[in-house]
């Protein structure tokens, strides 16, 4: 998660591995360069839905996103969305993970977002069901919008639109769950606090990720319990006066891993206390996330 793009690609090359995110990036760039109409893009999407997602906003405009955009598993699975651990294969979808023995690889590779539910059987098993994850206990300061397999993501997001240009800012927490081999089902949970800025450009009614000069500032306080007493962190700060990027990701803090921690329970002893964050590009005003900013005075 804290690798730069160059480091990530170098790591993949060392491993002799091409991840889903690398393939998705290549497909996205190829499509964005064509500047298609909505009708043309919908036609292209018929064969690219494994890698891209076309969403319609309330305004009627469309935004082109990467499939699996908000799950860290996209860095670990291959171009077919599959990860192998021992003799078990795992295929990642937007809201579920399917598992099967390695002998069923061809079947797993053929499954899509639209077909995988019909394939569930004794051989092809559903690891987790999104319907089981709706719970009022998830009412926390960061919104739980992505829960993929065992990993969870909570975040806040704001946008600033100026005509055909958009700047999106996010602050979030990822909880990466890693099971311990031969431990009877025990696991470690790795919490990560991060920020992100993403510019977009609208072409023919479709929002595409776009490279621009990003300026931003993040100020964050969080509260945590120590010996059952609430404590406040020192201020987390990041500032950038201008960098040419199509995405800026800031890993603020990797917290200590915890044994057998259910991610949502982390918020019993931790919460974001204050946020004063903004991001802009040369084409937009500031997109802001602000909560309890008086704590910064």
Secondary structure as GFF3:
##gff-version 3
##sequence-region A 1 297
A	DSSP	alpha_helix	5	15	.	.	.	ID=ss1
A	DSSP	alpha_helix	20	32	.	.	.	ID=ss2
A	DSSP	alpha_helix	38	48	.	.	.	ID=ss3
A	DSSP	beta_strand	52	56	.	.	.	ID=ss4
A	DSSP	beta_strand	62	66	.	.	.	ID=ss5
A	DSSP	three_ten_helix	72	75	.	.	.	ID=ss6
A	DSSP	beta_strand	82	85	.	.	.	ID=ss7
A	DSSP	beta_strand	88	92	.	.	.	ID=ss8
A	DSSP	beta_strand	97	101	.	.	.	ID=ss9
A	DSSP	three_ten_helix	102	104	.	.	.	ID=ss10
A	DSSP	alpha_helix	105	110	.	.	.	ID=ss11
A	DSSP	three_ten_helix	116	119	.	.	.	ID=ss12
A	DSSP	beta_strand	125	126	.	.	.	ID=ss13
A	DSSP	three_ten_helix	130	133	.	.	.	ID=ss14
A	DSSP	three_ten_helix	136	138	.	.	.	ID=ss15
A	DSSP	beta_strand	143	148	.	.	.	ID=ss16
A	DSSP	beta_strand	151	162	.	.	.	ID=ss17
A	DSSP	beta_strand	165	179	.	.	.	ID=ss18
A	DSSP	beta_strand	187	203	.	.	.	ID=ss19
A	DSSP	beta_strand	206	209	.	.	.	ID=ss20
A	DSSP	beta_strand	212	226	.	.	.	ID=ss21
A	DSSP	beta_strand	229	232	.	.	.	ID=ss22
A	DSSP	beta_strand	236	245	.	.	.	ID=ss23
A	DSSP	beta_strand	248	254	.	.	.	ID=ss24
A	DSSP	beta_strand	258	259	.	.	.	ID=ss25
A	DSSP	three_ten_helix	263	268	.	.	.	ID=ss26
A	DSSP	beta_strand	270	281	.	.	.	ID=ss27
A	DSSP	beta_strand	287	291	.	.	.	ID=ss28
A	DSSP	three_ten_helix	293	296	.	.	.	ID=ss29
###
